[in-house]
Amino acid sequence: MKKSAKILASVIMLLSVFAILAIPFSTKAAEPADEVAITEEAGMSETTGKAMAAALVVGVAASAGAIGMALAISKSSESVARQPEASGKIQTLMMLGLVFVETAIIYALIVAILIIFVL
């Protein structure tokens, strides 16, 4: 198995774990009044949970996107070094790929905003 495939698999597994860990922070649970008072006294309110979930979503998406972009730029630079005459096509495909990765990060930002203001 190639090194880049191993890195990609580990990043996907890490994202899955973070996504699973973010679920309790983003869901509304019906808590008894006593527990609500205790958590608010300790400084843990519903807004705090939402903020933590939103930060986790955006942080994971941004870090995964940065890794993906770095790999794409690295591979396209290697390709241009090997075949300089194909640099125009390689650059076009790289930019298209970077746009798709950045779109996924923007979707994560929209999800974080929905977590904060809608849930």
C-alpha positions as CSV (number, residue, x, y, z in Angstrom):
1,M,0.0,0.0,0.0
2,K,1.3,3.4,-0.9
3,K,2.3,5.9,1.8
4,S,-0.3,8.5,0.5
5,A,-3.1,5.9,0.6
6,K,-2.1,5.1,4.2
7,I,-2.2,8.7,5.2
8,L,-5.6,9.2,3.5
9,A,-7.0,6.2,5.3
10,S,-5.8,7.4,8.6
11,V,-7.2,10.9,8.0
12,I,-10.6,9.4,7.1
13,M,-10.6,7.3,10.2
14,L,-9.6,10.3,12.4
15,L,-12.4,12.4,10.8
16,S,-14.9,9.6,11.6
17,V,-13.9,9.5,15.2
18,F,-14.2,13.3,15.5
19,A,-17.6,13.3,13.8
20,I,-18.8,10.6,16.2
21,L,-17.5,12.6,19.2
22,A,-19.3,15.8,18.0
23,I,-22.7,14.2,18.0
24,P,-23.4,14.5,21.8
25,F,-22.5,18.2,21.7
26,S,-24.8,19.0,18.9
27,T,-28.0,17.2,20.1
28,K,-30.6,18.5,22.4
29,A,-31.2,16.2,25.3
30,A,-34.1,16.5,27.6
31,E,-32.5,17.0,31.0
32,P,-34.2,17.3,34.4
33,A,-34.3,20.8,35.9
34,D,-31.8,19.9,38.6
35,E,-29.2,18.7,36.2
36,V,-29.6,21.8,34.0
37,A,-29.0,24.0,37.0
38,I,-25.9,22.1,38.0
39,T,-24.4,22.2,34.5
40,E,-25.2,25.9,34.2
41,E,-23.6,26.6,37.5
42,A,-20.5,24.7,36.4
43,G,-20.3,26.9,33.3
44,M,-21.5,24.2,30.8
45,S,-24.7,25.5,29.1
46,E,-26.4,24.4,25.9
47,T,-24.7,27.3,24.1
48,T,-21.3,26.0,25.2
49,G,-22.0,22.6,23.8
50,K,-23.1,24.0,20.5
51,A,-20.0,26.2,20.3
52,M,-17.7,23.2,21.0
53,A,-19.5,21.1,18.3
54,A,-19.2,23.9,15.8
55,A,-15.5,24.5,16.5
56,L,-14.9,20.7,16.2
57,V,-16.7,20.5,12.9
58,V,-14.9,23.5,11.3
59,G,-11.5,22.5,12.8
60,V,-11.6,19.0,11.5
61,A,-12.8,20.0,8.1
62,A,-10.2,22.7,7.8
63,S,-7.4,20.5,8.8
64,A,-8.5,17.7,6.5
65,G,-8.9,20.2,3.7
66,A,-5.4,21.6,4.3
67,I,-3.9,18.1,4.2
68,G,-5.8,17.3,1.0
69,M,-4.8,20.6,-0.6
70,A,-1.1,20.1,0.4
71,L,-1.1,16.6,-1.2
72,A,-2.7,17.9,-4.4
73,I,-0.3,20.8,-4.8
74,S,2.7,18.5,-4.0
75,K,1.6,15.9,-6.6
76,S,0.9,18.5,-9.3
77,S,4.3,20.1,-8.7
78,E,6.0,16.7,-9.1
79,S,4.0,16.2,-12.3
80,V,5.0,19.5,-13.8
81,A,8.6,18.8,-12.9
82,R,8.4,15.5,-14.8
83,Q,6.4,16.9,-17.8
84,P,6.8,20.6,-18.2
85,E,4.9,20.6,-21.5
86,A,1.7,19.5,-19.7
87,S,1.8,22.2,-17.1
88,G,-1.3,24.0,-18.4
89,K,-3.5,20.9,-18.1
90,I,-2.0,19.9,-14.8
91,Q,-2.5,23.4,-13.3
92,T,-6.2,23.4,-14.5
93,L,-6.9,20.1,-13.0
94,M,-5.2,21.0,-9.7
95,M,-7.2,24.3,-9.4
96,L,-10.4,22.4,-10.1
97,G,-9.6,19.9,-7.4
98,L,-8.7,22.7,-4.9
99,V,-12.0,24.3,-5.6
100,F,-13.9,21.1,-4.7
101,V,-11.9,20.6,-1.5
102,E,-12.5,24.2,-0.5
103,T,-16.2,23.7,-1.2
104,A,-16.3,20.9,1.3
105,I,-14.7,23.2,3.9
106,I,-17.3,25.9,3.2
107,Y,-20.1,23.2,3.7
108,A,-18.6,22.4,7.1
109,L,-18.7,26.1,8.0
110,I,-22.4,26.2,7.0
111,V,-23.1,23.1,9.2
112,A,-21.3,24.8,12.1
113,I,-23.5,27.9,11.7
114,L,-26.6,25.7,11.6
115,I,-25.5,24.0,14.8
116,I,-25.1,27.3,16.5
117,F,-28.2,29.1,15.4
118,V,-30.8,26.4,14.5
119,L,-30.3,23.4,16.8
